[in-house]
Amino acid sequence: MVPRKIPKNILVTGGAGFIGSHLCKRLLDDGNHVICVDNFFTGSKQNILPLIQNTRFELIRHDIAFPLHLEVDQIYNLACPASPIHYQQNPVKTIKMGTVGVLNMLGLAKRCNARILQASTSEVYGDPKEHPQKESYWGHVNPIGLRSCYDEGKRVSESLMMAYHQQNKTDVKIVRIFNTYGPNMAINDGRVISNFIVQALRGEPITIYGDGSQSRSFCYVSDLIEGLILMMNTDHFIGPVNLGNPNETRVVELAKKIIAMIHSSSKVILQPLPQDDPSKRCPDIALAKEKLGWEPRIGLDEGLQKTIDYFKAILESS
């Protein structure tokens, strides 16, 4: 007889955001009790509307820059603006999410004796001199640039996680998330896939920053969620670990692919490259394969079609 899994009380900060809302749904589907905390700076109630009627789901409007008093078994700390257009809008608040917010969540984890997973980012590698990026690479980050509020905030959050683990024996996990896409992305978040799809659906010019030769790797959101849950529930491994798709795509090729898939009349236009924008970004996922048995399964064409269908429905209903 297979032993019955005991449901956990799980806190997801940033739970109404793009990734957080998918994570909340998956954790509920697995039979857990989920507390979603969000200040709705970038999160959307629309993302979690399908979950509201679930009796095991609880929503709290709260900013983790202020302490939170709950009883939980696990904490997924995803609260932080993640796209440049949002995290540069209020850089001081972005830094507070990676410092004060993380300290508050670590304090909660310590008091509850809960396991905490910190959503870090591939941005800790900056504009990398190593390619693809391994977890052992220390990065090439401009500490005073426009992106530093996010990049350095996440680097400090990793340092805080390790300090709490070393000093207080707090049970911590660190994941470095690479470019992720899929349904529930904000229509105005300024990320490359959502930008291109929305522009193509509207027949507007596709805006590429730089000459389009820069490369990115794109992971579909369901693959990422699987990686997050595997990492949270793996013992004897703290991380950091890269979670992303190792298949690279040049930005200009991505634009052409999306135009073709949508049968759009949009033309590509080039704009100046923003300061410190990485020329390459691609994860080495050997560690995730070894420690978690994880690798992405959704190909770019399949994932893009699901995302196109989502944005098409959003635009048609607006």
PAFI-148774 format. One record per residue: x, y, z negated of N, C-alpha, C in turn. Coordinates in pm, whole numbers, always signed. Atoms other than C-alpha are relative to their C-alpha. Layout:
<nodes>
<node <X,Y,Z>,<X,Y,Z>,<X,Y,Z>>
...
</nodes>
This chain:
<nodes>
<node <+85,-120,+0>,<+0,+0,+0>,<+88,+124,+0>>
<node <-79,-122,-10>,<+140,+339,+103>,<-40,+93,-114>>
<node <+35,-90,+109>,<+162,+570,-201>,<-59,+131,+51>>
<node <+67,-124,-40>,<-66,+875,-181>,<+90,+120,-27>>
<node <-80,-121,+18>,<+119,+1203,-126>,<-73,+96,-93>>
<node <+59,-96,+92>,<+60,+1447,-409>,<+8,+139,+63>>
<node <-4,-134,-60>,<-41,+1790,-270>,<+85,+95,-84>>
<node <-82,-99,+68>,<+197,+2071,-355>,<-68,+137,+5>>
<node <+38,-141,-5>,<+124,+2433,-443>,<+113,+74,+68>>
<node <-107,-58,-83>,<+317,+2618,-174>,<-32,+147,+30>>
<node <+10,-143,-30>,<+374,+2992,-141>,<+69,+28,+133>>
<node <-60,-45,-126>,<+434,+3134,+207>,<-7,+152,+3>>
<node <+0,-146,-12>,<+542,+3499,+206>,<+13,+36,+148>>
<node <+9,-30,-143>,<+477,+3673,+536>,<-90,-100,+70>>
<node <+82,+109,-52>,<+210,+3406,+582>,<-101,+38,+105>>
<node <+92,-44,-105>,<-10,+3618,+809>,<+75,+43,+127>>
<node <-80,-33,-118>,<+275,+3677,+1052>,<-3,-110,+104>>
<node <-6,+95,-111>,<+355,+3492,+1372>,<+39,-140,-48>>
<node <-48,+132,+44>,<+560,+3206,+1224>,<-74,-43,-125>>
<node <+63,+34,+127>,<+402,+3223,+878>,<-138,-59,+15>>
<node <+136,+51,-18>,<+48,+3166,+1006>,<+0,-144,+52>>
<node <-13,+139,-48>,<+154,+2852,+1195>,<+44,-91,-113>>
<node <-48,+80,+113>,<+337,+2729,+886>,<-113,-26,-100>>
<node <+113,+18,+91>,<+31,+2788,+663>,<-95,-108,+51>>
<node <+93,+99,-58>,<-188,+2586,+901>,<+56,-141,-12>>
<node <-62,+134,+4>,<+58,+2297,+918>,<+4,-53,-145>>
<node <-5,+44,+140>,<+99,+2285,+538>,<-138,-40,-50>>
<node <+137,+37,+34>,<-281,+2281,+495>,<-38,-133,+64>>
<node <+29,+125,-72>,<-310,+2007,+758>,<+65,-119,-70>>
<node <-71,+106,+72>,<-61,+1807,+549>,<-59,-24,-140>>
<node <+70,+26,+125>,<-297,+1832,+248>,<+44,+83,-118>>
<node <-51,-82,+109>,<-121,+2100,+43>,<-93,+117,-34>>
<node <+63,-126,+38>,<-254,+2402,-145>,<+95,+113,+41>>
<node <-86,-105,-57>,<-123,+2716,+28>,<-43,+137,-49>>
<node <+23,-140,+36>,<-93,+3068,-110>,<+74,+86,+102>>
<node <-56,-88,-103>,<-37,+3316,+172>,<+10,+141,-59>>
<node <-23,-136,+48>,<+118,+3647,+63>,<+49,+86,+116>>
<node <-39,-88,-111>,<+143,+3935,+311>,<-41,+143,-33>>
<node <+38,-140,+20>,<+147,+4315,+296>,<-62,+61,+127>>
<node <+63,-36,-127>,<+15,+4331,+656>,<+66,+120,+68>>
<node <-77,-98,-76>,<+289,+4564,+778>,<+11,-45,+146>>
<node <+0,+57,-135>,<+332,+4335,+1079>,<-91,-122,+11>>
<node <+90,+115,-3>,<+109,+4041,+981>,<-140,+40,+45>>
<node <+135,-27,-52>,<-246,+4009,+1113>,<-100,-96,-64>>
<node <+105,+85,+55>,<-563,+3882,+946>,<-57,-93,+107>>
<node <+50,+83,-109>,<-663,+3749,+1287>,<+75,-133,+6>>
<node <-81,+122,-5>,<-376,+3497,+1264>,<-46,-106,-100>>
<node <+36,+96,+107>,<-513,+3340,+945>,<-151,-15,-14>>
<node <+145,+9,+6>,<-885,+3382,+1012>,<-50,-145,+2>>
<node <+48,+139,-2>,<-925,+3010,+1099>,<+26,-75,-131>>
<node <-38,+69,+123>,<-776,+2920,+758>,<-83,+44,-121>>
<node <+64,-63,+115>,<-990,+3141,+534>,<-103,-91,-68>>
<node <+105,+85,+57>,<-1272,+2887,+486>,<+55,-125,-68>>
<node <-60,+117,+63>,<-1029,+2617,+371>,<+13,+25,-150>>
<node <+0,-20,+146>,<-1073,+2574,-7>,<+140,-13,-60>>
<node <-138,+11,+50>,<-700,+2496,-40>,<+88,+116,+45>>
<node <-74,-117,-49>,<-601,+2830,+113>,<-38,+123,-81>>
<node <+21,-123,+76>,<-558,+3152,-84>,<+81,+111,+62>>
<node <-67,-116,-59>,<-470,+3496,+52>,<+17,+109,-104>>
<node <-29,-111,+91>,<-301,+3766,-155>,<+68,+111,+79>>
<node <-66,-115,-62>,<-224,+4112,-19>,<+101,+56,-100>>
<node <-105,-38,+96>,<+108,+4195,-180>,<+130,+24,+76>>
<node <-133,-30,-55>,<+449,+4342,-99>,<+104,-61,-94>>
<node <-95,+70,+88>,<+732,+4122,-228>,<+114,+90,-49>>
<node <-92,-96,+63>,<+938,+4434,-300>,<-39,+20,-147>>
<node <+48,-4,+138>,<+732,+4412,-622>,<-14,-144,-50>>
<node <+6,+137,+52>,<+740,+4106,-851>,<-138,-64,+17>>
<node <+121,+77,-19>,<+480,+3833,-811>,<+0,-113,-103>>
<node <+6,+100,+107>,<+363,+3600,-1089>,<-100,-109,+40>>
<node <+80,+114,-43>,<+237,+3261,-969>,<+63,-127,-54>>
<node <-56,+132,+31>,<+283,+2891,-1040>,<+1,-80,+130>>
<node <-12,+70,-128>,<+415,+2712,-731>,<+111,-105,-6>>
<node <-102,+105,-10>,<+622,+2409,-632>,<+107,+33,+104>>
<node <-91,-35,-108>,<+777,+2547,-313>,<-30,+142,+47>>
<node <+14,-135,-54>,<+837,+2892,-165>,<+68,+6,+136>>
<node <-58,-32,-131>,<+888,+2966,+204>,<+3,+152,+9>>
<node <-10,-147,-2>,<+1021,+3324,+210>,<+23,+49,+143>>
<node <-4,-47,-139>,<+938,+3454,+558>,<-28,+150,+11>>
<node <+45,-140,-4>,<+839,+3811,+461>,<+112,+93,+44>>
<node <-93,-101,-53>,<+1031,+4059,+678>,<-37,+29,+145>>
<node <+20,-28,-142>,<+969,+4245,+1004>,<+113,-64,+81>>
<node <-99,+79,-71>,<+1147,+4040,+1270>,<+33,+50,+140>>
<node <-31,-52,-133>,<+1136,+4239,+1594>,<+58,+141,-14>>
<node <-66,-131,+13>,<+1355,+4547,+1654>,<-97,+117,-9>>
<node <+94,-112,-1>,<+1056,+4773,+1723>,<-62,+20,-138>>
<node <+60,-9,+133>,<+920,+4693,+1376>,<+104,+21,-109>>
<node <-95,-15,+111>,<+1231,+4654,+1160>,<+77,+132,+8>>
<node <-65,-131,-10>,<+1379,+4980,+1295>,<-96,+114,-33>>
<node <+100,-102,+32>,<+1054,+5165,+1223>,<+16,+51,-143>>
<node <-22,-37,+140>,<+1131,+5162,+850>,<+121,-79,-51>>
<node <-119,+79,+31>,<+1493,+5049,+806>,<+24,-20,-149>>
<node <-20,+15,+145>,<+1501,+5112,+430>,<-88,-113,-53>>
<node <+90,+107,+44>,<+1198,+4888,+377>,<+49,-136,+49>>
<node <-53,+126,-53>,<+1356,+4623,+600>,<+114,-51,-88>>
<node <-110,+40,+89>,<+1670,+4621,+383>,<-55,-47,-135>>
<node <+60,+40,+128>,<+1451,+4601,+71>,<-57,-141,+6>>
<node <+53,+136,-14>,<+1288,+4284,+207>,<+112,-103,-17>>
<node <-113,+93,+6>,<+1631,+4120,+237>,<+75,+4,-131>>
<node <-72,-14,+128>,<+1749,+4236,-106>,<-97,-9,-117>>
<node <+94,-2,+113>,<+1482,+4335,-360>,<-105,-110,+15>>
<node <+102,+103,-23>,<+1220,+4108,-200>,<+53,-140,-26>>
<node <-60,+132,+20>,<+1453,+3809,-198>,<+30,-23,-148>>
<node <-25,+11,+145>,<+1557,+3878,-560>,<-129,-34,-74>>
<node <+127,+29,+66>,<+1191,+3879,-663>,<-45,-143,+24>>
<node <+40,+138,-30>,<+1125,+3549,-488>,<+92,-101,-67>>
<node <-94,+87,+72>,<+1439,+3394,-637>,<-33,-3,-149>>
<node <+40,-3,+139>,<+1327,+3509,-979>,<-122,-88,-25>>
<node <+118,+85,+10>,<+991,+3340,-921>,<+38,-147,+9>>
<node <-45,+139,-16>,<+1163,+3020,-802>,<+70,-49,-126>>
<node <-72,+37,+123>,<+1387,+3019,-1110>,<-98,-27,-114>>
<node <+95,+14,+110>,<+1095,+3068,-1351>,<-87,-125,+17>>
<node <+89,+114,-27>,<+878,+2801,-1182>,<+76,-130,+21>>
<node <-81,+116,-40>,<+1167,+2565,-1114>,<-45,-52,+137>>
<node <+48,+33,-134>,<+1047,+2575,-752>,<+117,-1,+99>>
<node <-96,-3,-110>,<+1243,+2503,-436>,<-36,+116,+91>>
<node <+25,-116,-85>,<+1282,+2813,-217>,<+80,-10,+129>>
<node <-65,-3,-132>,<+1358,+2829,+155>,<+0,+143,+51>>
<node <-15,-135,-55>,<+1492,+3156,+294>,<+9,-6,+152>>
<node <-6,-13,-145>,<+1416,+3235,+656>,<+103,+106,+34>>
<node <-101,-91,-51>,<+1741,+3387,+774>,<-11,+1,+152>>
<node <+15,-28,-143>,<+1817,+3460,+1137>,<+131,-18,+75>>
<node <-119,+4,-86>,<+2054,+3415,+1427>,<+67,+137,+7>>
<node <-59,-135,-3>,<+2109,+3792,+1395>,<+117,+13,-96>>
<node <-118,-6,+88>,<+2360,+3717,+1117>,<+128,-20,+80>>
<node <-117,+18,-87>,<+2594,+3624,+1405>,<+32,+126,+80>>
<node <-22,-125,-73>,<+2556,+3973,+1559>,<+15,-25,+149>>
<node <-34,+23,-141>,<+2696,+4000,+1912>,<+116,-98,-2>>
<node <-97,+103,+38>,<+2882,+3669,+1885>,<+120,-11,+93>>
<node <-123,+29,-74>,<+3239,+3601,+1990>,<+18,-151,+16>>
<node <-1,+146,-13>,<+3173,+3228,+1953>,<-130,-42,+67>>
<node <+119,+40,-74>,<+2933,+3052,+2189>,<+8,-148,+38>>
<node <+115,-32,+83>,<+2720,+2857,+2117>,<+41,+19,-146>>
<node <-34,-36,+137>,<+2704,+2962,+1752>,<-20,-118,-95>>
<node <+7,+99,+107>,<+2784,+2712,+1477>,<-24,+72,-133>>
<node <+25,-57,+132>,<+2686,+2767,+1115>,<+127,+48,-68>>
<node <-129,-39,+60>,<+3055,+2800,+1029>,<+50,+135,+52>>
<node <-43,-129,-57>,<+3085,+3116,+1244>,<-48,+114,-89>>
<node <+32,-106,+96>,<+3094,+3429,+1024>,<-65,+121,+64>>
<node <+74,-106,-66>,<+2953,+3663,+1285>,<+81,+123,+36>>
<node <-61,-123,-51>,<+3032,+3994,+1455>,<-109,+107,-2>>
<node <+113,-89,+25>,<+2790,+4249,+1309>,<+48,+142,-27>>
<node <-27,-141,+28>,<+2797,+4629,+1314>,<-78,+39,-127>>
<node <+71,-24,+126>,<+2716,+4718,+948>,<-71,+134,-9>>
<node <+66,-131,+5>,<+2603,+5074,+1031>,<-81,+29,+128>>
<node <+74,-19,-124>,<+2430,+5020,+1367>,<-151,+0,-22>>
<node <+146,-6,+7>,<+2058,+5049,+1446>,<-61,-132,-45>>
<node <+55,+132,+35>,<+2010,+4674,+1397>,<+44,-46,-139>>
<node <-63,+49,+123>,<+2206,+4656,+1071>,<-99,-17,-115>>
<node <+98,+15,+108>,<+1899,+4701,+848>,<-53,-143,-6>>
<node <+48,+138,-8>,<+1783,+4358,+967>,<+116,-99,-15>>
<node <-113,+93,-1>,<+2117,+4187,+1035>,<+64,-11,-139>>
<node <-69,+1,+128>,<+2283,+4289,+710>,<-95,-36,-115>>
<node <+98,+43,+100>,<+1963,+4248,+509>,<-8,-151,-10>>
<node <+7,+146,-1>,<+1950,+3885,+614>,<+132,-62,-50>>
<node <-128,+51,+49>,<+2321,+3836,+545>,<+4,+8,-154>>
<node <+7,-13,+146>,<+2269,+3969,+191>,<-96,-103,-59>>
<node <+96,+98,+52>,<+1966,+3744,+148>,<+64,-139,-12>>
<node <-72,+127,+9>,<+2186,+3442,+222>,<+96,+1,-119>>
<node <-93,-12,+113>,<+2444,+3567,-30>,<-75,-13,-133>>
<node <+79,+8,+122>,<+2173,+3609,-295>,<-46,-143,-27>>
<node <+43,+139,+16>,<+2043,+3258,-233>,<+113,-85,-56>>
<node <-114,+79,+46>,<+2390,+3110,-280>,<+40,+38,-142>>
<node <-36,-45,+134>,<+2457,+3323,-589>,<-95,-60,-104>>
<node <+97,+59,+93>,<+2135,+3205,-755>,<+23,-150,-15>>
<node <-26,+144,+8>,<+2219,+2846,-668>,<+123,-28,-86>>
<node <-125,+23,+73>,<+2573,+2871,-804>,<-13,+38,-148>>
<node <+7,-52,+137>,<+2484,+3071,-1117>,<-112,-65,-81>>
<node <+119,+46,+73>,<+2137,+2939,-1206>,<-47,-140,+40>>
<node <+38,+132,-51>,<+2124,+2604,-1022>,<-138,+2,+67>>
<node <+127,-9,-71>,<+1819,+2732,-832>,<+6,-86,+125>>
<node <+8,+93,-113>,<+1707,+2484,-565>,<-31,+82,+126>>
<node <+16,-91,-114>,<+1761,+2682,-243>,<+27,-71,+133>>
<node <-21,+45,-138>,<+1751,+2623,+133>,<+14,+124,+88>>
<node <-20,-113,-92>,<+1874,+2853,+411>,<-10,-50,+144>>
<node <+8,+32,-143>,<+1768,+2832,+776>,<+25,+127,+80>>
<node <-24,-111,-91>,<+1887,+3056,+1057>,<-84,-22,+125>>
<node <+98,+17,-107>,<+1602,+3100,+1302>,<+44,+76,+125>>
<node <-29,-63,-129>,<+1678,+3170,+1669>,<-131,+40,+68>>
<node <+120,-52,-69>,<+1436,+3326,+1922>,<-111,-105,+5>>
<node <+117,+88,+6>,<+1093,+3172,+1869>,<-118,+69,+67>>
<node <+113,-59,-72>,<+775,+3223,+2070>,<-120,-93,-8>>
<node <+121,+80,-2>,<+417,+3104,+2099>,<-121,+83,-39>>
<node <+120,-71,+43>,<+58,+3196,+2007>,<+19,+67,-136>>
<node <-2,-82,+122>,<+2,+3451,+1727>,<+112,+104,+0>>
<node <-93,-113,-12>,<+288,+3673,+1845>,<-82,+128,+14>>
<node <+69,-129,-14>,<+188,+4038,+1815>,<+16,+52,+142>>
<node <-1,-47,-139>,<+100,+4196,+2147>,<+97,+117,+20>>
<node <-86,-120,-9>,<+315,+4502,+2068>,<+131,-18,-76>>
<node <-117,+18,+87>,<+609,+4342,+1887>,<+134,+27,+70>>
<node <-122,-40,-69>,<+861,+4429,+2156>,<+98,-113,+29>>
<node <-90,+113,-31>,<+1010,+4079,+2186>,<-12,-35,+147>>
<node <-12,+13,-145>,<+1113,+3971,+2529>,<-113,-84,+61>>
<node <+103,+85,-60>,<+863,+3688,+2590>,<-137,+66,-6>>
<node <+131,-66,+10>,<+557,+3875,+2460>,<-6,+121,+92>>
<node <-7,-116,-91>,<+667,+4189,+2648>,<-26,-42,+144>>
<node <+7,+41,-140>,<+711,+4008,+2978>,<-138,-55,+34>>
<node <+130,+61,-29>,<+387,+3808,+2952>,<-109,+106,+7>>
<node <+104,-103,+3>,<+171,+4107,+2858>,<+13,+93,+120>>
<node <-21,-87,-115>,<+328,+4327,+3126>,<-42,-70,+129>>
<node <+36,+75,-121>,<+283,+4055,+3390>,<-151,-19,+11>>
<node <+146,+18,-2>,<-80,+3989,+3292>,<-71,+131,+36>>
<node <+60,-131,-30>,<-152,+4363,+3317>,<+43,+54,+136>>
<node <-50,-47,-128>,<+33,+4395,+3647>,<+92,+120,-12>>
<node <-92,-112,+24>,<+271,+4649,+3490>,<+143,-41,+33>>
<node <-140,+34,-23>,<+645,+4671,+3565>,<+58,-80,-118>>
<node <-69,+80,+102>,<+851,+4410,+3376>,<+127,+76,-40>>
<node <-112,-81,+48>,<+1099,+4605,+3161>,<+112,-89,-51>>
<node <-120,+72,+44>,<+1446,+4451,+3132>,<+102,+103,-49>>
<node <-102,-90,+54>,<+1702,+4620,+2909>,<+138,-55,+35>>
<node <-127,+47,-55>,<+2048,+4600,+3065>,<-22,-52,+140>>
<node <+13,+53,-137>,<+2106,+4412,+3389>,<-69,-137,+5>>
<node <+71,+128,+3>,<+1925,+4097,+3274>,<+90,-121,-4>>
<node <-92,+114,+1>,<+2239,+3884,+3268>,<+16,-59,-139>>
<node <-13,+53,+136>,<+2223,+3846,+2889>,<-86,-125,-15>>
<node <+71,+127,+14>,<+2113,+3501,+2778>,<-61,-13,-139>>
<node <+66,+32,+125>,<+1875,+3382,+2509>,<-44,-146,+6>>
<node <+59,+134,+6>,<+1745,+3046,+2393>,<-133,+13,-73>>
<node <+137,-21,+50>,<+1373,+3015,+2322>,<-58,-130,-53>>
<node <+55,+118,+67>,<+1219,+2771,+2074>,<-150,+18,-20>>
<node <+145,-9,+18>,<+846,+2701,+2078>,<-33,-17,-148>>
<node <+26,-15,+143>,<+685,+2771,+1742>,<-27,-132,-71>>
<node <+30,+127,+67>,<+560,+2417,+1667>,<+128,-78,-30>>
<node <-129,+65,+25>,<+917,+2285,+1700>,<+68,+64,-121>>
<node <-61,-68,+114>,<+1041,+2549,+1458>,<-67,-40,-130>>
<node <+73,+36,+122>,<+768,+2469,+1203>,<+42,-138,-48>>
<node <-46,+135,+36>,<+871,+2104,+1211>,<+136,+6,-67>>
<node <-133,-16,+58>,<+1231,+2209,+1139>,<-5,+60,-139>>
<node <+13,-63,+131>,<+1128,+2433,+849>,<-47,-100,-105>>
<node <+56,+96,+96>,<+926,+2157,+682>,<+99,-111,-29>>
<node <-104,+102,+22>,<+1199,+1897,+733>,<+109,+54,-93>>
<node <-104,-59,+84>,<+1454,+2134,+580>,<-47,+15,-145>>
<node <+53,-18,+136>,<+1233,+2216,+281>,<-1,-131,-77>>
<node <+20,+127,+69>,<+1181,+1848,+203>,<+119,-96,+11>>
<node <-124,+79,-4>,<+1539,+1728,+257>,<+83,+29,-124>>
<node <-81,-17,+120>,<+1743,+1672,-57>,<+149,+5,+33>>
<node <-147,+2,-7>,<+2117,+1730,-108>,<+56,+74,+122>>
<node <-51,-82,-111>,<+2150,+1984,+176>,<-60,+139,-12>>
<node <+43,-139,+20>,<+2132,+2360,+121>,<-7,+76,+131>>
<node <-15,-81,-120>,<+2230,+2488,+463>,<+114,+98,-21>>
<node <+96,-36,-104>,<+2255,+2725,+628>,<+0,-98,+117>>
<node <+13,+84,-118>,<+2128,+2536,+931>,<-69,+80,+110>>
<node <+61,-64,-118>,<+2049,+2666,+1280>,<-126,-75,+41>>
<node <+121,+56,-60>,<+1694,+2611,+1405>,<-33,+81,+124>>
<node <+25,-68,-127>,<+1652,+2698,+1770>,<+16,-97,+114>>
<node <-12,+83,-119>,<+1645,+2563,+2121>,<+134,+28,+68>>
<node <-133,-23,-56>,<+1996,+2511,+2267>,<+4,+23,+151>>
<node <+4,-24,-145>,<+1880,+2557,+2629>,<-5,+149,+28>>
<node <-12,-144,-28>,<+1991,+2901,+2749>,<-75,+41,+125>>
<node <+65,-59,-117>,<+1797,+3122,+2988>,<+43,+145,+12>>
<node <-30,-142,-20>,<+1910,+3450,+3139>,<-130,+78,+2>>
<node <+120,-80,+14>,<+1663,+3729,+3072>,<-65,+27,+136>>
<node <+57,-29,-131>,<+1621,+3811,+3441>,<-70,-124,+58>>
<node <+64,+124,-46>,<+1542,+3445,+3518>,<-131,-25,-74>>
<node <+123,+13,+77>,<+1286,+3442,+3238>,<-110,+89,+59>>
<node <+98,-93,-58>,<+1114,+3747,+3390>,<-56,-57,+130>>
<node <+45,+57,-127>,<+1100,+3581,+3733>,<-92,-120,-22>>
<node <+80,+118,+29>,<+963,+3259,+3584>,<-141,+40,-46>>
<node <+130,-43,+52>,<+683,+3440,+3397>,<-84,+64,+110>>
<node <+72,-61,-113>,<+589,+3646,+3705>,<-58,-108,+90>>
<node <+46,+110,-87>,<+566,+3324,+3909>,<-112,-80,-65>>
<node <+101,+80,+69>,<+364,+3136,+3646>,<-134,+72,-6>>
<node <+123,-79,+11>,<+111,+3419,+3617>,<-52,+43,+138>>
<node <+33,-50,-134>,<+111,+3495,+3993>,<-23,+150,-5>>
<node <+15,-144,+25>,<+163,+3856,+3892>,<+62,+81,+113>>
<node <-56,-93,-99>,<+230,+4151,+4122>,<+108,+90,-63>>
<node <-96,-85,+72>,<+466,+4302,+3861>,<+138,-4,+64>>
<node <-138,-11,-46>,<+809,+4423,+3968>,<+90,+21,-121>>
<node <-98,-16,+109>,<+1122,+4418,+3750>,<+65,+137,+9>>
<node <-76,-125,+7>,<+1268,+4751,+3638>,<+102,-11,-112>>
<node <-109,+7,+97>,<+1595,+4797,+3449>,<+7,+126,-83>>
<node <-15,-110,+94>,<+1638,+5016,+3141>,<+134,-14,-73>>
<node <-128,+10,+72>,<+1952,+5102,+2938>,<-6,-103,-114>>
<node <-9,+102,+106>,<+2067,+4828,+2699>,<+9,+68,-136>>
<node <-9,-59,+134>,<+2003,+4914,+2330>,<+135,-28,-65>>
<node <-126,+15,+72>,<+2301,+4955,+2096>,<+7,-136,-70>>
<node <-32,+126,+70>,<+2455,+4628,+1968>,<-89,-117,+41>>
<node <+82,+111,-47>,<+2216,+4411,+2169>,<+91,-116,+39>>
<node <-91,+111,-29>,<+2378,+4063,+2183>,<-2,-40,+147>>
<node <-7,+44,-139>,<+2499,+3949,+2524>,<-35,-147,+15>>
<node <+31,+143,-2>,<+2456,+3583,+2433>,<-57,-40,-135>>
<node <+56,+51,+124>,<+2253,+3396,+2177>,<-47,-142,+26>>
<node <+35,+140,-22>,<+2241,+3017,+2165>,<+50,-83,-119>>
<node <-42,+75,+118>,<+2246,+2777,+1869>,<+72,-130,+34>>
<node <-51,+137,+7>,<+2466,+2477,+1815>,<-86,-69,-105>>
<node <+93,+63,+94>,<+2212,+2241,+1654>,<+48,-138,-44>>
<node <-52,+130,+42>,<+2442,+1947,+1580>,<-28,-29,-147>>
<node <+24,+19,+143>,<+2398,+2003,+1206>,<-146,-34,-28>>
<node <+142,+29,+17>,<+2018,+2006,+1232>,<-32,-144,+44>>
<node <+18,+138,-45>,<+2031,+1681,+1428>,<+51,-99,-104>>
<node <-64,+91,+96>,<+2264,+1521,+1173>,<-76,-5,-133>>
<node <+55,-6,+134>,<+2101,+1639,+850>,<-152,-16,-5>>
<node <+146,-2,+0>,<+1734,+1670,+950>,<-61,-95,+102>>
<node <+56,+78,-110>,<+1698,+1446,+1255>,<-92,+83,+87>>
<node <+88,-95,-68>,<+1553,+1754,+1423>,<+61,+50,+130>>
<node <-34,-74,-121>,<+1565,+1889,+1775>,<-130,+39,+70>>
<node <+123,-46,-66>,<+1314,+2083,+1989>,<-52,-102,+101>>
<node <+63,+93,-93>,<+1067,+1882,+2198>,<-80,+69,+110>>
<node <+83,-73,-97>,<+864,+2147,+2382>,<+91,+76,+97>>
<node <-80,-68,-102>,<+1022,+2259,+2710>,<-50,+141,+25>>
<node <+34,-141,-21>,<+1020,+2623,+2821>,<-127,+16,+83>>
<node <+118,-14,-86>,<+759,+2578,+3097>,<-128,-30,-78>>
<node <+118,+38,+78>,<+514,+2400,+2863>,<-31,+106,-105>>
<node <+20,-100,+103>,<+566,+2652,+2584>,<-47,+133,+55>>
<node <+42,-127,-63>,<+533,+2952,+2815>,<-146,-6,+43>>
<node <+139,+11,-45>,<+205,+2821,+2957>,<-96,+15,-117>>
<node <+84,-13,+119>,<+57,+2786,+2606>,<-5,+146,-46>>
<node <-8,-139,+45>,<+175,+3139,+2524>,<-73,+93,+96>>
<node <+72,-78,-101>,<+43,+3284,+2851>,<-151,-14,-21>>
<node <+143,+24,+23>,<-297,+3123,+2783>,<-50,+78,-121>>
<node <+36,-73,+122>,<-299,+3280,+2435>,<-16,+149,+29>>
<node <+6,-143,-26>,<-221,+3632,+2554>,<-110,+35,+102>>
<node <+108,-22,-97>,<-463,+3600,+2847>,<-133,+10,-73>>
<node <+125,-3,+78>,<-744,+3523,+2600>,<-10,+126,-84>>
<node <-2,-122,+82>,<-640,+3813,+2376>,<-35,+122,+83>>
<node <+24,-117,-87>,<-638,+4063,+2664>,<-143,+0,+53>>
<node <+136,+7,-54>,<-970,+3937,+2802>,<-104,+37,-106>>
<node <+98,-27,+107>,<-1139,+3977,+2461>,<+13,+141,-56>>
<node <-21,-134,+57>,<-1001,+4325,+2391>,<-66,+109,+85>>
</nodes>
